[in-house]
Amino acid sequence: GATCVGGVAAVSASAGRRDFGPTGGAWSSAGLVLVWSLYRQKKPEFIFTCQSPVMTAKFDPFSTNLVVGSTFSGQVVLWDMRAKSAPVQRTPLSAVGHTHPVFSLALVGSANANKLVTVSTDGRLCAWSMGALSEPSNATMLSADSKADVAVTALSFAAGDSNEFCAGAEDGCVYSGQVHGQKSGVMKKYAGCHFGPVTALQFHPIPNSNALHGSSSRVSTDSMLAEAANGNAVSGAWHSGEASSANSATAASPGGVAVETISGKAKSLLLTSSVDWTVKLWSHTPRDAQNPLREI
């Protein structure tokens, strides 16, 4: 898994490779996380190591120095760019945390109140405090409508939501669930989404209202949302740093009506990809009982 922040740095994770770069040292570790600068692409800025292959890694959106990753062994590890290459924190390899591979994680909340949510392939969901990874603050087993365990391979929360989420699984289906509440652990199944394991899943990353109102804000969702509302096919990908001047003018309209319209439509947009060679765009509206997940 890889992420990019502000067009300046990207983080990539993989199993260690002995045939890449210098022999020995960090390059011979079982798992590697590399932090790159897009302005200096020949050599990574930071090299983080792990004793188990790393399945995914992400920047901590609430800290400029932290990178969190999950491993094939089930451990969730935390690296600090100010420290050495080894993790500064890691979760226990016991029944308290995960004992199966963790392919997906999400950091949700705000700067003052945030949590790390991880799901392993045995269907165990854990919520962690970034300051204390010794024990999850909440843990539950996910099960579908048929009471079967869900082997989650991808996870995403809608913008501004830290409780309700969607997940992709090995069976090619998309599921929706909650971290807390009466329905915690019970997943709603949307069958027939893909013909193979879901490799990635992401809700639309909506810019905040202040960014949309700003004179220099640029958002590329306007034309896509217009077509999505009409049920037409949508092409292209979303990037919060690119846009048309027409959309900037719309976003700056008085009263914030345009901002709410954009945010309301974009919040339901969900991208999925699979080993069946397809990438699909969906509209996820849980309150629509007849068609909560509609393929766009």
C-alpha positions in Angstrom: 0.0 0.0 0.0 1.2 3.5 -0.7 0.1 7.0 0.2 1.1 10.5 -0.9 0.8 13.7 1.2 0.8 17.1 -0.4 2.7 16.1 -3.5 5.9 16.1 -1.4 6.3 12.6 0.2 5.0 9.1 -0.4 5.3 6.0 1.6 5.5 2.5 0.2 5.5 -0.8 2.0 6.5 -4.3 0.9 8.2 -7.4 2.0 12.0 -7.1 2.2 14.0 -7.6 -1.0 17.5 -8.8 -1.0 18.1 -8.1 -4.7 17.3 -4.4 -4.4 19.8 -1.8 -3.3 22.8 -2.6 -1.1 23.1 -6.1 0.3 22.7 -6.7 4.0 21.5 -4.2 6.6 18.0 -2.8 6.3 17.5 -4.1 2.8 17.6 -7.7 4.0 14.7 -7.2 6.6 11.6 -9.2 6.2 9.5 -6.1 5.8 10.4 -2.6 4.6 8.7 0.8 4.5 10.3 3.5 2.3 9.5 7.2 2.5 10.2 9.0 -0.7 10.4 12.7 -1.7 8.9 13.3 -5.1 11.6 15.7 -5.8 14.4 13.2 -5.1 13.3 9.9 -6.6 16.6 8.0 -6.8 16.9 7.3 -3.1 14.3 7.0 -0.3 14.4 9.7 2.4 13.8 7.1 5.2 14.0 3.4 5.4 11.9 1.6 8.1 12.3 -2.1 8.9 10.1 -4.8 10.4 10.5 -8.4 11.3 7.4 -9.4 9.3 6.3 -8.5 5.7 4.4 -5.2 5.7 1.0 -5.3 4.1 0.2 -1.6 4.1 1.6 1.6 5.6 0.2 5.2 6.0 1.3 8.5 7.2 -0.4 9.6 10.5 -2.6 12.5 9.3 -2.4 14.1 12.8 1.4 14.0 13.1 4.2 15.0 10.7 6.6 12.4 11.9 4.8 9.2 12.4 4.1 6.3 10.0 1.9 3.4 10.9 1.9 0.0 9.2 0.4 -3.5 9.5 2.1 -6.8 8.9 1.5 -10.4 7.7 2.0 -11.7 11.3 -0.8 -9.5 12.6 1.3 -6.9 14.3 0.6 -3.2 13.9 3.8 -1.1 14.1 4.6 2.6 14.5 7.7 4.3 13.1 9.0 7.8 13.9 11.0 9.7 11.3 13.0 11.3 14.2 14.1 7.8 15.5 16.0 4.9 13.9 14.7 2.5 11.4 13.1 0.1 13.9 9.6 0.6 15.1 9.1 2.8 18.2 5.8 0.9 19.1 4.2 -2.3 18.2 1.1 -4.2 19.1 1.4 -7.6 20.9 1.3 -10.8 19.0 -1.4 -12.4 21.1 -5.2 -12.9 21.2 -5.4 -9.4 22.7 -4.6 -7.9 19.3 -4.3 -9.6 15.9 -2.9 -13.1 15.1 -3.8 -13.1 11.4 -2.6 -10.8 8.5 -3.7 -7.2 8.6 -4.2 -5.8 5.1 -6.1 -2.7 6.0 -6.0 0.1 8.6 -7.5 3.6 8.9 -6.7 6.6 11.1 -9.9 8.5 11.8 -11.1 11.3 14.1 -9.6 14.8 14.7 -6.3 16.1 16.0 -7.5 16.0 19.6 -9.5 12.8 19.5 -8.4 10.1 17.0 -8.0 6.4 16.8 -6.4 3.7 14.7 -8.8 1.0 13.3 -7.4 -2.3 12.0 -9.0 -5.4 10.7 -7.4 -8.8 10.2 -8.3 -11.5 7.7 -10.0 -13.6 10.5 -12.6 -10.7 10.8 -11.2 -9.3 14.1 -11.6 -5.5 14.3 -9.5 -3.5 16.8 -9.5 0.2 17.6 -6.3 1.5 19.1 -5.0 4.7 20.7 -1.9 5.8 19.0 -0.3 6.6 22.3 -0.8 3.1 23.7 -0.6 0.2 21.3 -0.1 -2.4 24.0 -3.9 -3.2 24.1 -6.8 -2.2 21.9 -9.4 0.2 23.3 -12.1 -1.8 21.5 -12.1 -5.2 19.8 -14.9 -7.2 18.1 -15.3 -10.0 15.6 -17.0 -9.1 12.4 -19.7 -11.3 11.0 -22.0 -11.0 7.9 -25.7 -11.4 7.7 -25.2 -15.1 7.4 -23.1 -15.1 10.7 -20.0 -16.1 8.7 -16.7 -14.4 9.5 -15.6 -11.7 7.0 -12.0 -11.8 5.6 -11.4 -8.1 5.2 -8.8 -7.0 2.7 -9.6 -3.2 2.5 -11.1 -0.7 4.8 -12.3 3.0 4.4 -14.3 5.5 6.4 -16.4 8.2 4.8 -15.1 11.7 5.2 -15.8 13.1 8.7 -17.1 9.8 10.0 -15.2 7.8 12.6 -17.8 5.1 13.3 -19.4 3.8 10.1 -17.2 2.2 7.4 -17.1 0.0 4.3 -14.8 -2.9 3.8 -13.8 -5.1 0.9 -13.3 -8.8 1.4 -11.7 -11.9 -0.1 -15.1 -13.1 -1.5 -15.3 -10.0 -3.8 -18.2 -8.5 -1.8 -18.4 -5.1 -0.1 -19.6 -4.8 3.5 -20.7 -2.0 5.7 -20.4 -1.9 9.5 -19.8 0.1 12.6 -17.0 0.3 15.1 -19.2 1.2 18.1 -22.9 1.0 18.8 -25.6 -1.7 19.0 -24.8 -3.0 15.5 -21.0 -3.2 16.2 -19.6 -6.4 14.6 -22.6 -7.1 12.4 -21.8 -6.4 8.8 -24.3 -5.7 6.0 -23.3 -7.6 2.9 -23.4 -6.2 -0.7 -23.0 -9.3 -2.9 -21.8 -9.5 -6.5 -19.5 -6.4 -6.4 -16.4 -8.2 -7.8 -15.4 -11.6 -9.1 -12.3 -11.9 -6.9 -10.8 -10.4 -3.7 -11.0 -6.7 -3.3 -7.6 -5.2 -3.3 -8.4 -1.6 -2.4 -11.4 0.5 -1.3 -11.6 4.2 -0.6 -14.3 6.8 0.0 -14.0 10.2 -1.7 -11.5 12.4 0.3 -13.6 15.5 0.6 -11.7 18.8 1.2 -12.9 20.7 4.3 -15.3 23.6 3.9 -12.6 26.2 4.6 -10.5 24.9 1.7 -13.5 24.9 -0.6 -14.4 28.5 0.3 -10.8 29.7 -0.1 -9.9 31.7 -3.3 -7.0 29.4 -4.0 -8.9 26.1 -3.5 -9.0 23.7 -6.4 -11.3 20.7 -6.4 -11.8 18.3 -9.3 -15.1 16.8 -8.2 -17.6 19.1 -9.8 -18.1 17.6 -13.3 -17.8 14.1 -11.8 -20.5 14.7 -9.2 -22.8 16.2 -11.8 -22.6 13.0 -13.9 -22.8 10.8 -10.7 -26.1 12.5 -9.8 -27.5 11.7 -13.2 -26.4 8.1 -13.0 -24.0 8.4 -15.9 -20.6 6.8 -16.3 -17.8 8.7 -14.6 -14.3 8.7 -15.9 -11.0 9.8 -14.3 -9.8 9.8 -10.7 -10.1 12.4 -7.9 -7.2 14.5 -6.8 -7.7 17.2 -4.2 -4.9 19.4 -5.7 -6.2 19.7 -9.3 -9.4 21.4 -10.5 -11.2 23.5 -13.0 -11.6 27.3 -12.5 -15.3 26.9 -12.9 -15.5 24.7 -9.8 -13.4 27.1 -7.8 -15.9 29.8 -8.7 -18.8 27.6 -7.7 -17.2 26.7 -4.4 -16.8 30.3 -3.5 -20.4 31.2 -4.0 -22.1 32.9 -1.1 -24.0 31.0 1.6 -22.0 27.8 1.2 -24.8 26.1 -0.7 -22.4 24.8 -3.4 -20.0 23.5 -0.7 -22.7 21.5 1.0 -24.0 20.2 -2.3 -20.5 19.0 -3.3 -19.8 17.5 0.1 -23.1 15.8 0.3 -22.7 14.0 -3.1 -19.0 13.3 -2.8 -19.3 11.8 0.7 -21.2 8.8 -0.8 -18.7 8.1 -3.6 -16.8 4.9 -3.1 -14.0 3.4 -5.3 -13.2 -0.3 -5.3 -10.6 -2.4 -7.1 -10.1 -6.1 -7.4 -8.0 -8.9 -8.9 -10.8 -9.3 -11.5 -9.1 -6.5 -13.4 -11.7 -3.9 -12.7 -12.0 -0.6 -10.8 -15.6 0.4 -9.9 -17.2 3.6 -8.7 -20.2 3.3 -6.4 -22.7 5.5 -4.6 -23.1 4.3 -1.0 -26.3 5.6 0.6 -27.1 3.3 3.6 -30.5 5.1 4.2 -31.7 3.9 0.8 -33.1 0.5 1.8 -33.8 -0.6 -1.8 -30.5 0.3 -3.3 -27.9 1.2 -0.6 -24.9 0.5 -2.9 -25.4 1.6 -6.5 -22.8 1.1 -9.2 -22.1 4.3 -11.1 
